[in-house]
């Protein structure tokens, strides 16, 4: 399955946000998560791990001390962001 950050074409894949993901981005405290935050993590994740189904988790740092976990699935011509979570701790094996 191709990764969003490893696209063969020069144009990045279109990113679609589910309603759940948009709600999580809007209601997240102590700050809002922007589309730019999510796209930056998808383009250059510090960690990328498989979920049980076809979904994947991309991890990246935002706001220096926060980690952003973006759960997404890759479709033919787009990336679907399923949910977004800001955490103090990153993926297993990182600090």
PDB file of N, CA, C and O in Angstrom:
ATOM      1  N   UNK A   1       0.844  -1.171   0.000  1.00  0.00           N
ATOM      2  CA  UNK A   1       0.000   0.000   0.000  1.00  0.00           C
ATOM      3  C   UNK A   1       0.894   1.241   0.000  1.00  0.00           C
ATOM      4  O   UNK A   1       1.770   1.349   0.859  1.00  0.00           O
ATOM      5  N   UNK A   2       0.709   2.169  -0.919  1.00  0.00           N
ATOM      6  CA  UNK A   2       1.574   3.342  -0.974  1.00  0.00           C
ATOM      7  C   UNK A   2       1.320   4.283   0.193  1.00  0.00           C
ATOM      8  O   UNK A   2       0.186   4.456   0.640  1.00  0.00           O
ATOM      9  N   UNK A   3       2.380   4.873   0.666  1.00  0.00           N
ATOM     10  CA  UNK A   3       2.305   5.829   1.765  1.00  0.00           C
ATOM     11  C   UNK A   3       2.013   7.215   1.212  1.00  0.00           C
ATOM     12  O   UNK A   3       2.406   7.506   0.082  1.00  0.00           O
ATOM     13  N   UNK A   4       1.330   8.092   1.972  1.00  0.00           N
ATOM     14  CA  UNK A   4       1.065   9.433   1.471  1.00  0.00           C
ATOM     15  C   UNK A   4       2.336  10.249   1.296  1.00  0.00           C
ATOM     16  O   UNK A   4       2.383  11.143   0.451  1.00  0.00           O
ATOM     17  N   UNK A   5       3.367   9.956   2.081  1.00  0.00           N
ATOM     18  CA  UNK A   5       4.608  10.707   1.979  1.00  0.00           C
ATOM     19  C   UNK A   5       5.568  10.092   0.956  1.00  0.00           C
ATOM     20  O   UNK A   5       6.660  10.617   0.738  1.00  0.00           O
ATOM     21  N   UNK A   6       5.170   8.993   0.337  1.00  0.00           N
ATOM     22  CA  UNK A   6       6.040   8.336  -0.637  1.00  0.00           C
ATOM     23  C   UNK A   6       5.353   8.226  -1.992  1.00  0.00           C
ATOM     24  O   UNK A   6       5.488   7.224  -2.695  1.00  0.00           O
ATOM     25  N   UNK A   7       4.628   9.257  -2.338  1.00  0.00           N
ATOM     26  CA  UNK A   7       3.897   9.253  -3.593  1.00  0.00           C
ATOM     27  C   UNK A   7       4.860   9.310  -4.771  1.00  0.00           C
ATOM     28  O   UNK A   7       5.882   9.993  -4.712  1.00  0.00           O
ATOM     29  N   UNK A   8       4.530   8.587  -5.846  1.00  0.00           N
ATOM     30  CA  UNK A   8       5.387   8.574  -7.023  1.00  0.00           C
ATOM     31  C   UNK A   8       5.248   9.839  -7.841  1.00  0.00           C
ATOM     32  O   UNK A   8       6.206  10.256  -8.491  1.00  0.00           O
ATOM     33  N   UNK A   9       4.089  10.455  -7.828  1.00  0.00           N
ATOM     34  CA  UNK A   9       3.899  11.667  -8.612  1.00  0.00           C
ATOM     35  C   UNK A   9       4.381  12.877  -7.829  1.00  0.00           C
ATOM     36  O   UNK A   9       4.595  12.809  -6.618  1.00  0.00           O
ATOM     37  N   UNK A  10       4.549  13.990  -8.543  1.00  0.00           N
ATOM     38  CA  UNK A  10       5.041  15.199  -7.893  1.00  0.00           C
ATOM     39  C   UNK A  10       3.954  15.898  -7.098  1.00  0.00           C
ATOM     40  O   UNK A  10       4.263  16.682  -6.201  1.00  0.00           O
ATOM     41  N   UNK A  11       2.679  15.635  -7.404  1.00  0.00           N
ATOM     42  CA  UNK A  11       1.602  16.261  -6.652  1.00  0.00           C
ATOM     43  C   UNK A  11       1.209  15.359  -5.499  1.00  0.00           C
ATOM     44  O   UNK A  11       1.043  14.152  -5.681  1.00  0.00           O
ATOM     45  N   UNK A  12       1.057  15.936  -4.309  1.00  0.00           N
ATOM     46  CA  UNK A  12       0.662  15.113  -3.164  1.00  0.00           C
ATOM     47  C   UNK A  12      -0.773  14.626  -3.334  1.00  0.00           C
ATOM     48  O   UNK A  12      -1.571  15.291  -3.995  1.00  0.00           O
ATOM     49  N   UNK A  13      -1.115  13.478  -2.751  1.00  0.00           N
ATOM     50  CA  UNK A  13      -2.480  12.981  -2.861  1.00  0.00           C
ATOM     51  C   UNK A  13      -3.456  13.914  -2.153  1.00  0.00           C
ATOM     52  O   UNK A  13      -3.089  14.606  -1.203  1.00  0.00           O
ATOM     53  N   UNK A  14      -4.682  13.928  -2.614  1.00  0.00           N
ATOM     54  CA  UNK A  14      -5.713  14.741  -1.983  1.00  0.00           C
ATOM     55  C   UNK A  14      -5.995  14.167  -0.598  1.00  0.00           C
ATOM     56  O   UNK A  14      -6.019  12.949  -0.421  1.00  0.00           O
ATOM     57  N   UNK A  15      -6.207  15.044   0.383  1.00  0.00           N
ATOM     58  CA  UNK A  15      -6.481  14.614   1.747  1.00  0.00           C
ATOM     59  C   UNK A  15      -7.942  14.919   2.059  1.00  0.00           C
ATOM     60  O   UNK A  15      -8.393  16.057   1.927  1.00  0.00           O
ATOM     61  N   UNK A  16      -8.676  13.886   2.474  1.00  0.00           N
ATOM     62  CA  UNK A  16     -10.073  14.028   2.863  1.00  0.00           C
ATOM     63  C   UNK A  16     -10.171  13.792   4.367  1.00  0.00           C
ATOM     64  O   UNK A  16      -9.628  12.814   4.880  1.00  0.00           O
ATOM     65  N   UNK A  17     -10.859  14.681   5.070  1.00  0.00           N
ATOM     66  CA  UNK A  17     -11.040  14.570   6.519  1.00  0.00           C
ATOM     67  C   UNK A  17     -12.459  14.080   6.804  1.00  0.00           C
ATOM     68  O   UNK A  17     -13.425  14.677   6.329  1.00  0.00           O
ATOM     69  N   UNK A  18     -12.594  13.002   7.572  1.00  0.00           N
ATOM     70  CA  UNK A  18     -13.924  12.544   7.976  1.00  0.00           C
ATOM     71  C   UNK A  18     -14.504  13.552   8.968  1.00  0.00           C
ATOM     72  O   UNK A  18     -13.781  14.368   9.540  1.00  0.00           O
ATOM     73  N   UNK A  19     -15.809  13.481   9.158  1.00  0.00           N
ATOM     74  CA  UNK A  19     -16.464  14.368  10.125  1.00  0.00           C
ATOM     75  C   UNK A  19     -15.862  14.154  11.522  1.00  0.00           C
ATOM     76  O   UNK A  19     -15.612  15.112  12.253  1.00  0.00           O
ATOM     77  N   UNK A  20     -15.638  12.905  11.873  1.00  0.00           N
ATOM     78  CA  UNK A  20     -15.047  12.602  13.183  1.00  0.00           C
ATOM     79  C   UNK A  20     -13.680  13.286  13.333  1.00  0.00           C
ATOM     80  O   UNK A  20     -13.400  13.889  14.369  1.00  0.00           O
ATOM     81  N   UNK A  21     -12.838  13.193  12.309  1.00  0.00           N
ATOM     82  CA  UNK A  21     -11.512  13.806  12.371  1.00  0.00           C
ATOM     83  C   UNK A  21     -11.628  15.325  12.524  1.00  0.00           C
ATOM     84  O   UNK A  21     -10.914  15.921  13.331  1.00  0.00           O
ATOM     85  N   UNK A  22     -12.517  15.950  11.757  1.00  0.00           N
ATOM     86  CA  UNK A  22     -12.696  17.408  11.862  1.00  0.00           C
ATOM     87  C   UNK A  22     -13.192  17.810  13.253  1.00  0.00           C
ATOM     88  O   UNK A  22     -12.757  18.822  13.802  1.00  0.00           O
ATOM     89  N   UNK A  23     -14.101  17.018  13.818  1.00  0.00           N
ATOM     90  CA  UNK A  23     -14.577  17.315  15.167  1.00  0.00           C
ATOM     91  C   UNK A  23     -13.448  17.198  16.188  1.00  0.00           C
ATOM     92  O   UNK A  23     -13.342  18.025  17.094  1.00  0.00           O
ATOM     93  N   UNK A  24     -12.609  16.177  16.046  1.00  0.00           N
ATOM     94  CA  UNK A  24     -11.471  16.014  16.966  1.00  0.00           C
ATOM     95  C   UNK A  24     -10.494  17.179  16.840  1.00  0.00           C
ATOM     96  O   UNK A  24      -9.951  17.647  17.841  1.00  0.00           O
ATOM     97  N   UNK A  25     -10.273  17.639  15.635  1.00  0.00           N
ATOM     98  CA  UNK A  25      -9.353  18.758  15.415  1.00  0.00           C
ATOM     99  C   UNK A  25      -9.911  20.034  16.047  1.00  0.00           C
ATOM    100  O   UNK A  25      -9.160  20.816  16.631  1.00  0.00           O
ATOM    101  N   UNK A  26     -11.195  20.244  15.936  1.00  0.00           N
ATOM    102  CA  UNK A  26     -11.828  21.464  16.424  1.00  0.00           C
ATOM    103  C   UNK A  26     -11.950  21.493  17.940  1.00  0.00           C
ATOM    104  O   UNK A  26     -11.816  22.554  18.551  1.00  0.00           O
ATOM    105  N   UNK A  27     -12.202  20.352  18.548  1.00  0.00           N
ATOM    106  CA  UNK A  27     -12.486  20.302  19.987  1.00  0.00           C
ATOM    107  C   UNK A  27     -11.282  19.961  20.847  1.00  0.00           C
ATOM    108  O   UNK A  27     -11.382  19.927  22.074  1.00  0.00           O
ATOM    109  N   UNK A  28     -10.168  19.712  20.227  1.00  0.00           N
ATOM    110  CA  UNK A  28      -8.992  19.279  20.982  1.00  0.00           C
ATOM    111  C   UNK A  28      -8.448  20.405  21.846  1.00  0.00           C
ATOM    112  O   UNK A  28      -8.300  21.533  21.375  1.00  0.00           O
ATOM    113  N   UNK A  29      -8.157  20.117  23.073  1.00  0.00           N
ATOM    114  CA  UNK A  29      -7.556  21.081  23.986  1.00  0.00           C
ATOM    115  C   UNK A  29      -6.134  20.658  24.285  1.00  0.00           C
ATOM    116  O   UNK A  29      -5.874  19.456  24.239  1.00  0.00           O
ATOM    117  N   UNK A  30      -5.225  21.499  24.577  1.00  0.00           N
ATOM    118  CA  UNK A  30      -5.337  22.938  24.865  1.00  0.00           C
ATOM    119  C   UNK A  30      -5.218  23.814  23.628  1.00  0.00           C
ATOM    120  O   UNK A  30      -5.147  25.035  23.765  1.00  0.00           O
ATOM    121  N   UNK A  31      -5.194  23.252  22.439  1.00  0.00           N
ATOM    122  CA  UNK A  31      -5.071  24.055  21.221  1.00  0.00           C
ATOM    123  C   UNK A  31      -5.821  23.358  20.097  1.00  0.00           C
ATOM    124  O   UNK A  31      -6.127  22.169  20.184  1.00  0.00           O
ATOM    125  N   UNK A  32      -6.108  24.091  19.066  1.00  0.00           N
ATOM    126  CA  UNK A  32      -6.746  23.515  17.885  1.00  0.00           C
ATOM    127  C   UNK A  32      -5.695  22.853  17.010  1.00  0.00           C
ATOM    128  O   UNK A  32      -4.556  23.314  16.939  1.00  0.00           O
ATOM    129  N   UNK A  33      -6.071  21.793  16.360  1.00  0.00           N
ATOM    130  CA  UNK A  33      -5.190  21.115  15.408  1.00  0.00           C
ATOM    131  C   UNK A  33      -5.609  21.578  14.019  1.00  0.00           C
ATOM    132  O   UNK A  33      -6.784  21.491  13.664  1.00  0.00           O
ATOM    133  N   UNK A  34      -4.677  22.058  13.247  1.00  0.00           N
ATOM    134  CA  UNK A  34      -4.997  22.590  11.932  1.00  0.00           C
ATOM    135  C   UNK A  34      -4.807  21.534  10.839  1.00  0.00           C
ATOM    136  O   UNK A  34      -4.152  20.513  11.049  1.00  0.00           O
ATOM    137  N   UNK A  35      -5.389  21.801   9.679  1.00  0.00           N
ATOM    138  CA  UNK A  35      -5.165  20.922   8.529  1.00  0.00           C
ATOM    139  C   UNK A  35      -3.690  20.886   8.170  1.00  0.00           C
ATOM    140  O   UNK A  35      -3.169  19.846   7.765  1.00  0.00           O
ATOM    141  N   UNK A  36      -3.016  22.018   8.318  1.00  0.00           N
ATOM    142  CA  UNK A  36      -1.583  22.084   8.011  1.00  0.00           C
ATOM    143  C   UNK A  36      -0.786  21.173   8.940  1.00  0.00           C
ATOM    144  O   UNK A  36       0.163  20.523   8.503  1.00  0.00           O
ATOM    145  N   UNK A  37      -1.171  21.118  10.241  1.00  0.00           N
ATOM    146  CA  UNK A  37      -0.514  20.203  11.185  1.00  0.00           C
ATOM    147  C   UNK A  37      -0.643  18.762  10.689  1.00  0.00           C
ATOM    148  O   UNK A  37       0.337  18.018  10.649  1.00  0.00           O
ATOM    149  N   UNK A  38      -1.855  18.384  10.314  1.00  0.00           N
ATOM    150  CA  UNK A  38      -2.129  17.015   9.888  1.00  0.00           C
ATOM    151  C   UNK A  38      -1.361  16.694   8.602  1.00  0.00           C
ATOM    152  O   UNK A  38      -0.727  15.644   8.503  1.00  0.00           O
ATOM    153  N   UNK A  39      -1.418  17.587   7.633  1.00  0.00           N
ATOM    154  CA  UNK A  39      -0.729  17.350   6.363  1.00  0.00           C
ATOM    155  C   UNK A  39       0.786  17.265   6.544  1.00  0.00           C
ATOM    156  O   UNK A  39       1.448  16.483   5.862  1.00  0.00           O
ATOM    157  N   UNK A  40       1.340  18.067   7.464  1.00  0.00           N
ATOM    158  CA  UNK A  40       2.780  18.013   7.720  1.00  0.00           C
ATOM    159  C   UNK A  40       3.176  16.649   8.288  1.00  0.00           C
ATOM    160  O   UNK A  40       4.208  16.093   7.912  1.00  0.00           O
ATOM    161  N   UNK A  41       2.355  16.111   9.194  1.00  0.00           N
ATOM    162  CA  UNK A  41       2.644  14.792   9.762  1.00  0.00           C
ATOM    163  C   UNK A  41       2.515  13.707   8.694  1.00  0.00           C
ATOM    164  O   UNK A  41       3.327  12.782   8.651  1.00  0.00           O
ATOM    165  N   UNK A  42       1.508  13.813   7.839  1.00  0.00           N
ATOM    166  CA  UNK A  42       1.342  12.810   6.780  1.00  0.00           C
ATOM    167  C   UNK A  42       2.494  12.847   5.777  1.00  0.00           C
ATOM    168  O   UNK A  42       2.902  11.802   5.270  1.00  0.00           O
ATOM    169  N   UNK A  43       3.016  14.024   5.487  1.00  0.00           N
ATOM    170  CA  UNK A  43       4.092  14.140   4.503  1.00  0.00           C
ATOM    171  C   UNK A  43       5.440  13.694   5.052  1.00  0.00           C
ATOM    172  O   UNK A  43       6.261  13.154   4.311  1.00  0.00           O
ATOM    173  N   UNK A  44       5.678  13.914   6.344  1.00  0.00           N
ATOM    174  CA  UNK A  44       6.979  13.554   6.923  1.00  0.00           C
ATOM    175  C   UNK A  44       6.795  13.023   8.344  1.00  0.00           C
ATOM    176  O   UNK A  44       7.179  13.690   9.305  1.00  0.00           O
ATOM    177  N   UNK A  45       6.213  11.831   8.487  1.00  0.00           N
ATOM    178  CA  UNK A  45       6.005  11.286   9.836  1.00  0.00           C
ATOM    179  C   UNK A  45       7.309  10.848  10.485  1.00  0.00           C
ATOM    180  O   UNK A  45       8.229  10.381   9.813  1.00  0.00           O
ATOM    181  N   UNK A  46       7.372  11.004  11.795  1.00  0.00           N
ATOM    182  CA  UNK A  46       8.525  10.490  12.541  1.00  0.00           C
ATOM    183  C   UNK A  46       8.378   8.998  12.789  1.00  0.00           C
ATOM    184  O   UNK A  46       9.369   8.299  13.000  1.00  0.00           O
ATOM    185  N   UNK A  47       7.143   8.510  12.762  1.00  0.00           N
ATOM    186  CA  UNK A  47       6.864   7.073  12.872  1.00  0.00           C
ATOM    187  C   UNK A  47       5.588   6.795  12.098  1.00  0.00           C
ATOM    188  O   UNK A  47       4.693   7.639  12.039  1.00  0.00           O
ATOM    189  N   UNK A  48       5.506   5.621  11.511  1.00  0.00           N
ATOM    190  CA  UNK A  48       4.323   5.209  10.760  1.00  0.00           C
ATOM    191  C   UNK A  48       4.105   3.736  11.063  1.00  0.00           C
ATOM    192  O   UNK A  48       4.976   2.907  10.798  1.00  0.00           O
ATOM    193  N   UNK A  49       2.939   3.410  11.621  1.00  0.00           N
ATOM    194  CA  UNK A  49       2.689   2.031  12.027  1.00  0.00           C
ATOM    195  C   UNK A  49       1.330   1.554  11.531  1.00  0.00           C
ATOM    196  O   UNK A  49       0.402   2.349  11.383  1.00  0.00           O
ATOM    197  N   UNK A  50       1.219   0.263  11.277  1.00  0.00           N
ATOM    198  CA  UNK A  50      -0.023  -0.329  10.779  1.00  0.00           C
ATOM    199  C   UNK A  50      -1.002  -0.539  11.922  1.00  0.00           C
ATOM    200  O   UNK A  50      -0.607  -0.821  13.053  1.00  0.00           O
ATOM    201  N   UNK A  51      -2.277  -0.398  11.613  1.00  0.00           N
ATOM    202  CA  UNK A  51      -3.365  -0.716  12.530  1.00  0.00           C
ATOM    203  C   UNK A  51      -3.823  -2.142  12.235  1.00  0.00           C
ATOM    204  O   UNK A  51      -3.228  -2.826  11.403  1.00  0.00           O
ATOM    205  N   UNK A  52      -4.876  -2.591  12.913  1.00  0.00           N
ATOM    206  CA  UNK A  52      -5.396  -3.941  12.700  1.00  0.00           C
ATOM    207  C   UNK A  52      -5.981  -4.119  11.296  1.00  0.00           C
ATOM    208  O   UNK A  52      -5.795  -5.160  10.666  1.00  0.00           O
ATOM    209  N   UNK A  53      -6.680  -3.106  10.821  1.00  0.00           N
ATOM    210  CA  UNK A  53      -7.275  -3.193   9.484  1.00  0.00           C
ATOM    211  C   UNK A  53      -6.349  -2.501   8.484  1.00  0.00           C
ATOM    212  O   UNK A  53      -5.130  -2.567   8.642  1.00  0.00           O
ATOM    213  N   UNK A  54      -6.882  -1.854   7.481  1.00  0.00           N
ATOM    214  CA  UNK A  54      -6.053  -1.202   6.481  1.00  0.00           C
ATOM    215  C   UNK A  54      -5.607   0.196   6.898  1.00  0.00           C
ATOM    216  O   UNK A  54      -4.906   0.872   6.146  1.00  0.00           O
ATOM    217  N   UNK A  55      -6.000   0.624   8.069  1.00  0.00           N
ATOM    218  CA  UNK A  55      -5.622   1.952   8.552  1.00  0.00           C
ATOM    219  C   UNK A  55      -4.178   1.959   9.040  1.00  0.00           C
ATOM    220  O   UNK A  55      -3.620   0.920   9.392  1.00  0.00           O
ATOM    221  N   UNK A  56      -3.586   3.149   9.056  1.00  0.00           N
ATOM    222  CA  UNK A  56      -2.218   3.341   9.548  1.00  0.00           C
ATOM    223  C   UNK A  56      -2.206   4.536  10.489  1.00  0.00           C
ATOM    224  O   UNK A  56      -3.087   5.394  10.431  1.00  0.00           O
ATOM    225  N   UNK A  57      -1.196   4.585  11.361  1.00  0.00           N
ATOM    226  CA  UNK A  57      -0.981   5.726  12.245  1.00  0.00           C
ATOM    227  C   UNK A  57       0.307   6.426  11.838  1.00  0.00           C
ATOM    228  O   UNK A  57       1.373   5.811  11.794  1.00  0.00           O
ATOM    229  N   UNK A  58       0.202   7.701  11.546  1.00  0.00           N
ATOM    230  CA  UNK A  58       1.382   8.526  11.289  1.00  0.00           C
ATOM    231  C   UNK A  58       1.575   9.407  12.513  1.00  0.00           C
ATOM    232  O   UNK A  58       0.629  10.037  12.985  1.00  0.00           O
ATOM    233  N   UNK A  59       2.792   9.453  13.024  1.00  0.00           N
ATOM    234  CA  UNK A  59       3.117  10.234  14.218  1.00  0.00           C
ATOM    235  C   UNK A  59       4.095  11.349  13.864  1.00  0.00           C
ATOM    236  O   UNK A  59       5.023  11.155  13.080  1.00  0.00           O
ATOM    237  N   UNK A  60       3.872  12.507  14.451  1.00  0.00           N
ATOM    238  CA  UNK A  60       4.795  13.612  14.265  1.00  0.00           C
ATOM    239  C   UNK A  60       4.675  14.596  15.417  1.00  0.00           C
ATOM    240  O   UNK A  60       3.655  14.643  16.104  1.00  0.00           O
ATOM    241  N   UNK A  61       5.723  15.379  15.619  1.00  0.00           N
ATOM    242  CA  UNK A  61       5.705  16.377  16.699  1.00  0.00           C
ATOM    243  C   UNK A  61       5.089  17.679  16.208  1.00  0.00           C
ATOM    244  O   UNK A  61       5.342  18.136  15.094  1.00  0.00           O
ATOM    245  N   UNK A  62       4.270  18.260  17.084  1.00  0.00           N
ATOM    246  CA  UNK A  62       3.731  19.597  16.848  1.00  0.00           C
ATOM    247  C   UNK A  62       3.857  20.375  18.148  1.00  0.00           C
ATOM    248  O   UNK A  62       3.907  19.783  19.226  1.00  0.00           O
ATOM    249  N   UNK A  63       3.906  21.666  18.053  1.00  0.00           N
ATOM    250  CA  UNK A  63       3.990  22.539  19.238  1.00  0.00           C
ATOM    251  C   UNK A  63       5.110  22.104  20.177  1.00  0.00           C
ATOM    252  O   UNK A  63       4.942  22.172  21.394  1.00  0.00           O
ATOM    253  N   UNK A  64       6.207  21.677  19.664  1.00  0.00           N
ATOM    254  CA  UNK A  64       7.428  21.209  20.327  1.00  0.00           C
ATOM    255  C   UNK A  64       7.240  20.091  21.338  1.00  0.00           C
ATOM    256  O   UNK A  64       7.975  19.105  21.277  1.00  0.00           O
ATOM    257  N   UNK A  65       6.301  20.191  22.258  1.00  0.00           N
ATOM    258  CA  UNK A  65       6.213  19.152  23.285  1.00  0.00           C
ATOM    259  C   UNK A  65       5.029  18.207  23.075  1.00  0.00           C
ATOM    260  O   UNK A  65       4.770  17.358  23.927  1.00  0.00           O
ATOM    261  N   UNK A  66       4.320  18.333  21.983  1.00  0.00           N
ATOM    262  CA  UNK A  66       3.161  17.477  21.722  1.00  0.00           C
ATOM    263  C   UNK A  66       3.401  16.584  20.515  1.00  0.00           C
ATOM    264  O   UNK A  66       4.086  16.966  19.566  1.00  0.00           O
ATOM    265  N   UNK A  67       2.829  15.396  20.566  1.00  0.00           N
ATOM    266  CA  UNK A  67       2.831  14.467  19.445  1.00  0.00           C
ATOM    267  C   UNK A  67       1.447  14.480  18.819  1.00  0.00           C
ATOM    268  O   UNK A  67       0.443  14.619  19.518  1.00  0.00           O
ATOM    269  N   UNK A  68       1.397  14.337  17.527  1.00  0.00           N
ATOM    270  CA  UNK A  68       0.124  14.227  16.819  1.00  0.00           C
ATOM    271  C   UNK A  68       0.067  12.856  16.168  1.00  0.00           C
ATOM    272  O   UNK A  68       0.949  12.484  15.394  1.00  0.00           O
ATOM    273  N   UNK A  69      -0.990  12.106  16.491  1.00  0.00           N
ATOM    274  CA  UNK A  69      -1.222  10.813  15.849  1.00  0.00           C
ATOM    275  C   UNK A  69      -2.362  10.979  14.856  1.00  0.00           C
ATOM    276  O   UNK A  69      -3.477  11.345  15.229  1.00  0.00           O
ATOM    277  N   UNK A  70      -2.077  10.711  13.609  1.00  0.00           N
ATOM    278  CA  UNK A  70      -3.068  10.817  12.545  1.00  0.00           C
ATOM    279  C   UNK A  70      -3.365   9.399  12.062  1.00  0.00           C
ATOM    280  O   UNK A  70      -2.491   8.733  11.507  1.00  0.00           O
ATOM    281  N   UNK A  71      -4.589   8.943  12.271  1.00  0.00           N
ATOM    282  CA  UNK A  71      -4.999   7.636  11.774  1.00  0.00           C
ATOM    283  C   UNK A  71      -5.652   7.851  10.424  1.00  0.00           C
ATOM    284  O   UNK A  71      -6.607   8.617  10.298  1.00  0.00           O
ATOM    285  N   UNK A  72      -5.124   7.163   9.408  1.00  0.00           N
ATOM    286  CA  UNK A  72      -5.573   7.399   8.043  1.00  0.00           C
ATOM    287  C   UNK A  72      -5.636   6.094   7.268  1.00  0.00           C
ATOM    288  O   UNK A  72      -5.084   5.075   7.682  1.00  0.00           O
ATOM    289  N   UNK A  73      -6.322   6.152   6.133  1.00  0.00           N
ATOM    290  CA  UNK A  73      -6.302   5.032   5.194  1.00  0.00           C
ATOM    291  C   UNK A  73      -6.000   5.598   3.816  1.00  0.00           C
ATOM    292  O   UNK A  73      -6.369   6.727   3.491  1.00  0.00           O
ATOM    293  N   UNK A  74      -5.329   4.799   3.025  1.00  0.00           N
ATOM    294  CA  UNK A  74      -4.930   5.199   1.677  1.00  0.00           C
ATOM    295  C   UNK A  74      -5.940   4.633   0.693  1.00  0.00           C
ATOM    296  O   UNK A  74      -6.126   3.419   0.612  1.00  0.00           O
ATOM    297  N   UNK A  75      -6.585   5.508  -0.047  1.00  0.00           N
ATOM    298  CA  UNK A  75      -7.449   5.074  -1.135  1.00  0.00           C
ATOM    299  C   UNK A  75      -6.723   5.335  -2.443  1.00  0.00           C
ATOM    300  O   UNK A  75      -5.597   5.834  -2.446  1.00  0.00           O
ATOM    301  N   UNK A  76      -7.351   5.004  -3.528  1.00  0.00           N
ATOM    302  CA  UNK A  76      -6.660   5.085  -4.817  1.00  0.00           C
ATOM    303  C   UNK A  76      -6.088   6.471  -5.114  1.00  0.00           C
ATOM    304  O   UNK A  76      -4.917   6.587  -5.473  1.00  0.00           O
ATOM    305  N   UNK A  77      -6.892   7.516  -4.970  1.00  0.00           N
ATOM    306  CA  UNK A  77      -6.446   8.859  -5.332  1.00  0.00           C
ATOM    307  C   UNK A  77      -6.494   9.844  -4.175  1.00  0.00           C
ATOM    308  O   UNK A  77      -6.386  11.052  -4.382  1.00  0.00           O
ATOM    309  N   UNK A  78      -6.652   9.342  -2.975  1.00  0.00           N
ATOM    310  CA  UNK A  78      -6.710  10.250  -1.829  1.00  0.00           C
ATOM    311  C   UNK A  78      -6.337   9.534  -0.541  1.00  0.00           C
ATOM    312  O   UNK A  78      -6.341   8.306  -0.455  1.00  0.00           O
ATOM    313  N   UNK A  79      -6.020  10.336   0.439  1.00  0.00           N
ATOM    314  CA  UNK A  79      -5.759   9.858   1.796  1.00  0.00           C
ATOM    315  C   UNK A  79      -6.962  10.270   2.631  1.00  0.00           C
ATOM    316  O   UNK A  79      -7.360  11.434   2.602  1.00  0.00           O
ATOM    317  N   UNK A  80      -7.546   9.337   3.375  1.00  0.00           N
ATOM    318  CA  UNK A  80      -8.696   9.629   4.222  1.00  0.00           C
ATOM    319  C   UNK A  80      -8.222   9.666   5.673  1.00  0.00           C
ATOM    320  O   UNK A  80      -7.765   8.657   6.209  1.00  0.00           O
ATOM    321  N   UNK A  81      -8.333  10.836   6.306  1.00  0.00           N
ATOM    322  CA  UNK A  81      -7.958  10.989   7.716  1.00  0.00           C
ATOM    323  C   UNK A  81      -9.153  10.562   8.545  1.00  0.00           C
ATOM    324  O   UNK A  81     -10.218  11.176   8.480  1.00  0.00           O
ATOM    325  N   UNK A  82      -8.970   9.495   9.334  1.00  0.00           N
ATOM    326  CA  UNK A  82     -10.058   8.923  10.122  1.00  0.00           C
ATOM    327  C   UNK A  82     -10.200   9.595  11.476  1.00  0.00           C
ATOM    328  O   UNK A  82     -11.314   9.883  11.915  1.00  0.00           O
ATOM    329  N   UNK A  83      -9.083   9.846  12.139  1.00  0.00           N
ATOM    330  CA  UNK A  83      -9.105  10.533  13.427  1.00  0.00           C
ATOM    331  C   UNK A  83      -7.755  11.173  13.684  1.00  0.00           C
ATOM    332  O   UNK A  83      -6.751  10.819  13.066  1.00  0.00           O
ATOM    333  N   UNK A  84      -7.749  12.116  14.601  1.00  0.00           N
ATOM    334  CA  UNK A  84      -6.545  12.877  14.941  1.00  0.00           C
ATOM    335  C   UNK A  84      -6.499  13.013  16.460  1.00  0.00           C
ATOM    336  O   UNK A  84      -7.496  13.377  17.083  1.00  0.00           O
ATOM    337  N   UNK A  85      -5.339  12.719  17.059  1.00  0.00           N
ATOM    338  CA  UNK A  85      -5.196  12.785  18.510  1.00  0.00           C
ATOM    339  C   UNK A  85      -3.881  13.468  18.861  1.00  0.00           C
ATOM    340  O   UNK A  85      -2.824  13.087  18.359  1.00  0.00           O
ATOM    341  N   UNK A  86      -3.948  14.478  19.726  1.00  0.00           N
ATOM    342  CA  UNK A  86      -2.732  15.102  20.265  1.00  0.00           C
ATOM    343  C   UNK A  86      -2.397  14.407  21.578  1.00  0.00           C
ATOM    344  O   UNK A  86      -3.272  14.197  22.419  1.00  0.00           O
ATOM    345  N   UNK A  87      -1.116  14.050  21.752  1.00  0.00           N
ATOM    346  CA  UNK A  87      -0.694  13.327  22.962  1.00  0.00           C
ATOM    347  C   UNK A  87       0.629  13.890  23.477  1.00  0.00           C
ATOM    348  O   UNK A  87       1.429  14.449  22.726  1.00  0.00           O
ATOM    349  N   UNK A  88       0.825  13.726  24.762  1.00  0.00           N
ATOM    350  CA  UNK A  88       2.106  14.114  25.362  1.00  0.00           C
ATOM    351  C   UNK A  88       3.181  13.077  25.066  1.00  0.00           C
ATOM    352  O   UNK A  88       4.359  13.419  24.958  1.00  0.00           O
ATOM    353  N   UNK A  89       2.790  11.821  24.935  1.00  0.00           N
ATOM    354  CA  UNK A  89       3.745  10.743  24.635  1.00  0.00           C
ATOM    355  C   UNK A  89       3.582  10.291  23.202  1.00  0.00           C
ATOM    356  O   UNK A  89       2.474  10.247  22.667  1.00  0.00           O
ATOM    357  N   UNK A  90       4.694   9.958  22.594  1.00  0.00           N
ATOM    358  CA  UNK A  90       4.690   9.521  21.208  1.00  0.00           C
ATOM    359  C   UNK A  90       4.500   8.031  21.078  1.00  0.00           C
ATOM    360  O   UNK A  90       4.092   7.373  22.036  1.00  0.00           O
ATOM    361  N   UNK A  91       4.788   7.487  19.915  1.00  0.00           N
ATOM    362  CA  UNK A  91       4.640   6.046  19.706  1.00  0.00           C
ATOM    363  C   UNK A  91       5.637   5.265  20.561  1.00  0.00           C
ATOM    364  O   UNK A  91       6.606   5.824  21.075  1.00  0.00           O
ATOM    365  N   UNK A  92       5.389   3.989  20.702  1.00  0.00           N
ATOM    366  CA  UNK A  92       6.281   3.147  21.493  1.00  0.00           C
ATOM    367  C   UNK A  92       7.709   3.248  20.980  1.00  0.00           C
ATOM    368  O   UNK A  92       7.947   3.223  19.772  1.00  0.00           O
ATOM    369  N   UNK A  93       8.640   3.360  21.889  1.00  0.00           N
ATOM    370  CA  UNK A  93      10.042   3.408  21.507  1.00  0.00           C
ATOM    371  C   UNK A  93      10.574   4.821  21.253  1.00  0.00           C
ATOM    372  O   UNK A  93      11.732   4.983  20.865  1.00  0.00           O
ATOM    373  N   UNK A  94       9.742   5.842  21.467  1.00  0.00           N
ATOM    374  CA  UNK A  94      10.207   7.224  21.288  1.00  0.00           C
ATOM    375  C   UNK A  94      10.029   7.998  22.585  1.00  0.00           C
ATOM    376  O   UNK A  94       9.321   7.572  23.498  1.00  0.00           O
ATOM    377  N   UNK A  95      10.674   9.117  22.637  1.00  0.00           N
ATOM    378  CA  UNK A  95      10.558   9.995  23.801  1.00  0.00           C
ATOM    379  C   UNK A  95      10.095  11.345  23.396  1.00  0.00           C
ATOM    380  O   UNK A  95       9.937  12.224  24.243  1.00  0.00           O
TER     381      UNK A  95
END
